[in-house]
Amino acid sequence: MRYPRVTITADMLREARAWAPRVKIQRTVASRIDALTGVLGEMAFAQFLFADWRRHQLGANKGKADFDTLEVKASAFPFSPKLHLLVREDYARSRKPLCYVQVIIDISARALDVPAGTQAVLCGYATCEEVDAAPLKDFGSKFGGDGGYRCHYLPVLRLHPIEDLRLI
């Protein structure tokens, strides 16, 4: 499968760093750059979908899906098609977007920042029903030990091609 990539620019990073503290969700922290990763994932998806990363909906979508009916799940990890789309069990129960999009910020799992030039990989999407039917597992923390929550997980290899979203 082909995985489109979006290069994270210095301008994207500047705006993402400004947004990250404003949209940070107070919950279990999986890494030091969780909020930044999430913001960059939304910006990369906006770049893919609209050819303009500034068309993100940060701030306007609080308590709702990231792009009306699409929820972007972003992770900072070295890209591999063997990774998984992860959706927290509590999140999947409380929200029902049409589908979940997986974006991988392709950097070391232990990274403390995201440099300009980093690639955001758009891995594909799964429907809400597919996520709800997926198995659950505690994937642990990047700091070590249990994460303290379970996630529905679907292999990236089983996601629908991201290009098909334009047909929905």
C-alpha positions as CSV (number, residue, x, y, z in Angstrom):
1,M,0.0,0.0,0.0
2,R,1.1,3.6,-0.7
3,Y,1.4,5.9,2.4
4,P,1.3,9.6,1.4
5,R,3.7,11.8,3.4
6,V,3.5,15.5,4.4
7,T,6.7,17.3,5.3
8,I,6.4,19.3,8.6
9,T,7.7,22.8,7.9
10,A,9.1,25.4,10.2
11,D,5.8,27.4,9.8
12,M,3.7,24.4,10.8
13,L,5.9,23.8,13.8
14,R,5.7,27.4,15.0
15,E,1.9,27.4,14.8
16,A,1.7,23.8,16.3
17,R,3.8,24.8,19.3
18,A,1.5,27.8,19.9
19,W,-1.6,25.5,19.7
20,A,-0.4,22.5,21.7
21,P,-0.8,24.0,25.2
22,R,-4.2,25.3,24.3
23,V,-5.6,22.0,23.1
24,K,-3.8,19.7,25.5
25,I,-6.2,17.2,27.1
26,Q,-5.6,16.4,30.8
27,R,-5.3,12.6,30.8
28,T,-2.6,10.0,31.0
29,V,0.5,11.2,29.2
30,A,2.1,8.7,26.8
31,S,5.0,10.9,25.8
32,R,6.4,14.4,26.4
33,I,5.2,15.6,22.9
34,D,1.7,14.1,22.9
35,A,-0.1,17.5,22.4
36,L,2.4,18.6,19.7
37,T,2.1,15.3,18.0
38,G,-1.7,15.6,17.9
39,V,-1.7,19.1,16.6
40,L,0.8,18.2,13.8
41,G,-1.3,15.2,12.9
42,E,-4.3,17.4,12.3
43,M,-2.2,19.9,10.3
44,A,-0.7,17.1,8.2
45,F,-4.2,15.8,7.5
46,A,-5.4,19.2,6.5
47,Q,-2.4,19.6,4.1
48,F,-3.3,16.2,2.6
49,L,-7.1,16.8,2.3
50,F,-7.1,20.5,1.4
51,A,-3.6,21.2,0.2
52,D,-3.4,23.8,3.0
53,W,-2.3,22.8,6.6
54,R,-3.8,26.1,7.9
55,R,-7.3,24.7,7.3
56,H,-7.1,22.6,10.4
57,Q,-10.0,23.1,12.9
58,L,-8.0,23.4,16.1
59,G,-9.9,25.4,18.7
60,A,-13.2,25.2,16.8
61,N,-13.5,21.4,17.3
62,K,-13.3,21.1,21.1
63,G,-15.4,18.2,22.2
64,K,-16.1,17.2,18.6
65,A,-14.4,15.2,15.9
66,D,-11.3,16.9,14.4
67,F,-12.8,17.3,10.9
68,D,-16.6,17.2,11.3
69,T,-16.9,13.4,11.0
70,L,-13.2,12.4,10.9
71,E,-11.0,11.9,14.0
72,V,-7.3,12.1,13.5
73,K,-5.2,9.9,15.7
74,A,-1.5,10.8,15.6
75,S,1.5,9.0,17.1
76,A,5.2,9.9,17.2
77,F,7.1,6.8,16.3
78,P,9.4,5.5,13.6
79,F,7.0,4.6,10.7
80,S,6.4,0.9,9.9
81,P,3.4,-0.7,8.3
82,K,3.4,-3.1,11.3
83,L,2.2,-0.3,13.6
84,H,-1.4,0.1,14.8
85,L,-4.2,2.6,14.8
86,L,-4.8,3.0,18.5
87,V,-8.1,4.4,19.9
88,R,-8.5,4.6,23.7
89,E,-11.4,2.5,24.9
90,D,-12.9,5.4,26.9
91,Y,-12.6,7.7,23.8
92,A,-14.2,5.2,21.5
93,R,-17.1,4.8,23.9
94,S,-17.8,8.5,24.2
95,R,-17.4,9.6,20.6
96,K,-18.6,8.1,17.3
97,P,-17.0,9.8,14.3
98,L,-17.6,8.3,10.9
99,C,-14.0,7.2,10.8
100,Y,-10.5,7.4,12.4
101,V,-7.5,8.5,10.4
102,Q,-4.0,7.4,11.5
103,V,-1.0,9.8,11.1
104,I,2.4,8.7,12.2
105,I,5.0,11.5,12.9
106,D,8.0,9.6,11.8
107,I,10.6,10.1,14.6
108,S,12.2,8.2,17.4
109,A,9.8,7.0,20.0
110,R,11.9,8.8,22.6
111,A,12.0,12.1,20.8
112,L,11.6,15.2,23.0
113,D,10.7,17.5,20.1
114,V,9.8,17.3,16.4
115,P,12.2,19.0,14.0
116,A,11.3,20.8,10.8
117,G,11.6,18.4,7.8
118,T,10.1,15.5,9.8
119,Q,7.7,13.4,7.7
120,A,4.0,12.8,8.7
121,V,2.9,9.5,7.2
122,L,-0.9,9.3,6.4
123,C,-1.4,5.6,7.1
124,G,-5.1,5.2,6.2
125,Y,-8.4,5.1,8.0
126,A,-10.9,2.7,9.7
127,T,-14.6,3.2,10.3
128,C,-16.0,3.7,13.8
129,E,-17.6,0.2,13.5
130,E,-14.2,-1.4,12.6
131,V,-12.6,0.3,15.6
132,D,-15.3,-0.8,18.0
133,A,-15.0,-4.4,16.8
134,A,-11.1,-4.3,17.2
135,P,-9.5,-6.1,20.2
136,L,-8.4,-4.2,23.2
137,K,-4.9,-4.0,24.8
138,D,-2.8,-1.8,27.2
139,F,0.1,-0.8,25.0
140,G,2.1,0.6,27.9
141,S,3.8,4.0,28.3
142,K,6.8,5.3,26.4
143,F,8.2,6.0,29.9
144,G,7.9,2.2,30.7
145,G,5.3,0.1,32.4
146,D,1.5,0.0,31.8
147,G,-0.2,2.9,30.2
148,G,-3.2,2.5,32.6
149,Y,-5.7,2.4,29.8
150,R,-6.6,0.0,27.0
151,C,-6.9,0.9,23.3
152,H,-8.7,-0.7,20.4
153,Y,-6.1,-1.5,17.9
154,L,-6.0,-2.2,14.2
155,P,-2.9,-2.9,12.2
156,V,-1.9,-0.2,9.7
157,L,-1.8,-2.9,7.1
158,R,-5.6,-3.4,7.5
159,L,-6.5,0.3,7.2
160,H,-8.4,1.6,4.2
161,P,-6.2,3.7,1.8
162,I,-6.2,7.3,2.8
163,E,-6.9,8.4,-0.7
164,D,-10.3,6.7,-0.5
165,L,-11.4,9.4,2.1
166,R,-11.9,11.8,-0.8
167,L,-14.7,9.5,-2.0
168,I,-16.6,9.7,1.3
